[in-house]
Amino acid sequence: MARGQSDRSAHADGPSPASLAAPALRLGFALTAMALPLTVGTGLAIVLFAPTLGTGIDTVITAASGPLGAPTDIGWLFHVGVLGVLAGTWLYGAGLLVSGLLD
C-alpha cells in the first residue's frame, strides 16, 4: 500500500468491517427478540409449576448453568432460550462496537 492511502479504500478486496456492523446489529436484535419471550415464558413456567418457589428458582438456575444435554424436559428449552439471548446480545454488542469504532 502506498503512502497516504487509507486502509479502508474502495479498492480493497472483501467487505469492509463497517459494512458488517449493520447486519450484525439487525441479526443480534432479531435473535434476542425471538429468544427473549421463549426464555421468560419457560422460566416462568418452571417457577410457577414447581412445588415451592425455592425449588422452581433452583431448577431455573440448574437449567441455565448445567450442560445442554438431550432435549428431555422444559429445562432444555429454557437453556436453549438463554443461549439464544446470549448469542443475540453478543452479536448486537459486536455490531455496536464495530460501528462505534469505525464511524
C-alpha positions as CSV (number, residue, x, y, z in Angstrom):
1,M,0.0,0.0,0.0
2,A,1.4,3.4,-1.0
3,R,1.9,6.2,1.5
4,G,-1.1,8.4,2.1
5,Q,-3.7,5.7,1.2
6,S,-6.3,4.7,3.7
7,D,-6.7,1.1,4.8
8,R,-10.5,1.5,4.0
9,S,-10.2,2.3,0.3
10,A,-12.9,1.2,-2.2
11,H,-10.3,-1.0,-4.0
12,A,-9.8,-3.4,-1.1
13,D,-10.9,-7.0,-1.5
14,G,-13.8,-8.2,0.5
15,P,-16.3,-6.4,2.6
16,S,-15.2,-3.6,4.9
17,P,-15.8,-4.1,8.7
18,A,-18.1,-1.0,8.6
19,S,-20.4,-2.8,6.2
20,L,-20.7,-5.7,8.6
21,A,-21.9,-3.6,11.5
22,A,-25.4,-3.0,10.3
23,P,-26.2,-6.7,9.6
24,A,-24.7,-7.7,13.0
25,L,-26.9,-5.2,14.7
26,R,-30.0,-6.4,12.9
27,L,-29.3,-10.1,13.4
28,G,-28.4,-9.6,17.0
29,F,-31.6,-7.7,17.7
30,A,-33.7,-10.2,15.9
31,L,-32.1,-13.2,17.6
32,T,-32.6,-11.6,21.0
33,A,-36.1,-10.5,20.3
34,M,-37.0,-14.1,19.3
35,A,-35.3,-15.8,22.2
36,L,-36.3,-13.5,25.0
37,P,-40.0,-14.5,25.1
38,L,-39.1,-18.1,25.0
39,T,-36.7,-17.7,27.9
40,V,-39.1,-15.6,30.0
41,G,-42.0,-17.9,29.3
42,T,-40.2,-21.2,30.1
43,G,-38.6,-19.6,33.1
44,L,-41.9,-18.5,34.5
45,A,-43.4,-21.9,33.7
46,I,-40.7,-23.7,35.5
47,V,-41.1,-21.5,38.6
48,L,-44.9,-21.4,38.6
49,F,-45.3,-25.2,38.2
50,A,-42.7,-26.1,40.8
51,P,-43.9,-27.3,44.2
52,T,-42.3,-24.4,46.0
53,L,-40.8,-21.1,44.9
54,G,-37.3,-22.1,46.1
55,T,-37.5,-25.4,44.1
56,G,-38.5,-23.5,41.0
57,I,-35.7,-21.0,41.3
58,D,-33.2,-23.8,41.9
59,T,-34.5,-25.6,38.8
60,V,-34.1,-22.5,36.7
61,I,-30.6,-21.9,37.9
62,T,-29.7,-25.5,37.3
63,A,-31.1,-25.4,33.8
64,A,-29.2,-22.3,32.9
65,S,-25.9,-23.3,34.4
66,G,-25.8,-27.0,33.5
67,P,-24.8,-28.7,30.3
68,L,-27.3,-28.6,27.4
69,G,-27.7,-32.4,27.1
70,A,-30.5,-34.2,25.4
71,P,-33.9,-32.5,24.9
72,T,-35.8,-34.2,27.8
73,D,-37.7,-31.5,29.6
74,I,-38.6,-27.8,29.8
75,G,-35.2,-27.0,31.3
76,W,-33.6,-27.8,28.0
77,L,-35.9,-25.3,26.3
78,F,-35.0,-22.7,28.8
79,H,-31.3,-23.4,28.3
80,V,-31.7,-23.0,24.5
81,G,-33.5,-19.7,25.0
82,V,-30.8,-18.4,27.3
83,L,-28.2,-19.4,24.7
84,G,-30.2,-17.5,22.0
85,V,-30.4,-14.4,24.2
86,L,-26.7,-14.5,24.9
87,A,-25.7,-15.0,21.2
88,G,-28.1,-12.2,20.1
89,T,-26.7,-9.8,22.7
90,W,-23.2,-10.7,21.8
91,L,-23.9,-10.0,18.1
92,Y,-25.6,-6.8,18.8
93,G,-22.8,-5.7,21.0
94,A,-20.2,-6.6,18.3
95,G,-22.2,-4.5,15.8
96,L,-22.3,-1.6,18.2
97,L,-18.6,-1.8,18.8
98,V,-17.7,-2.0,15.1
99,S,-20.0,0.8,14.2
100,G,-18.7,3.0,17.0
101,L,-15.1,2.4,16.2
102,L,-15.3,2.9,12.5
103,D,-17.7,5.9,12.4
